[in-house]
């Protein structure tokens, strides 16, 4: 299924807007074609194509036969991208093995999120998926032990992070001079009301001789959909992960549909399925068709995602383009119930570590922190880094 210009709504301005729009669509189509999907292909400028592929993290998913069909200069550049992501994937895999082994020796069992575990689970190939860090989830009561282990390994709390974590913050970033960065999660998502008790639905993978626990596909998919929605589905690798897991032969689609409904991600699922159909030609399975929730918000998210995908936007660029009110209102509208919408609003107003660091209020005035958060968000929207 080819992506038309009308399906990728242009937002560029000025006399060269049509040219810029065409270039962006061409890059997206060329990348999808290299990944094995049926899209029109006309060779774009090699540096721009490599930059696009690198941004979207899909170099490891390019089809070797299609890469080999390119002109020598393009072939060399694309192979360099594949090598870069493979080296990074191996480093992350080694880091996860080291982390799991160290935790297991002290009786802890981390839940690996995304990264190397997902590469093996979704693609059967560690080198298919790179990344910049390792994401692991542990119950909060195990964090003191985990942090002690990580400190012994040479990790330290990254600059700008705060420990203990504020209620609105769900992860702590730890840095190391030579090893991959680690994001330690105490819950799956920023919104506390989504996807509870993930430890109940897990599976164990063999990561080059080390047993690694991760989310089972029927629970991983609602998580991956909600995570991608949190970032406006702006990277192809996140959509490819979901697409790949949907192809798992042992995936229980009825169970998946029930988990989507239970987790409150039916509108987010509608956005995701629309994008998968448009980009990859997915034929939506009947159980998922029955629980998806088409709505105005999900359609708006599709348009927003297509623009972000096409133009390789960052989170900040997407937020700047949306505006504060639109970003918050769209996120709230994509929640499936009134209770969830209220909880999402509370989540947006809950102060983060950066809010607390930006303005230290006396204990008696801590109730004002929601207003501090709104002020920081407004200043950030106006282009002032705070």
Secondary structure, DSSP 8 states (H G I E B T S, - for coil): ----TTTS-----STTHHHHHHHHHHHHHHHHHHTT---------HHHHHHHHHHHT-GGGS-HHHHHTS-HHHHHHHHHHHHHHHHHHHHHHHHHHHHHHHHHTTT---EEESHHHHHHHHHS-GGG---SEEEEE--GGGHHHHHHHHHHTT-EE-TT--SS--TT--EEEEE-SSS-EEEEESSSSSSTTSS--GGGSEEEEEETTEEEEEE-HHHHHHHHHHHHHHTTT--HHHHHHHHHHHT-TT--HHHHHHHHHHHT-HHHHHHHHHHHHHHH-----HHHHHH----HHHHHHHHHHHHHHHHT--HHHHHHHH-HHHHHHHHHHTSSSHHHHHHHHHHHHS--HHHHHHS---GGGGGGHHHHHHHHHHHHHTT---
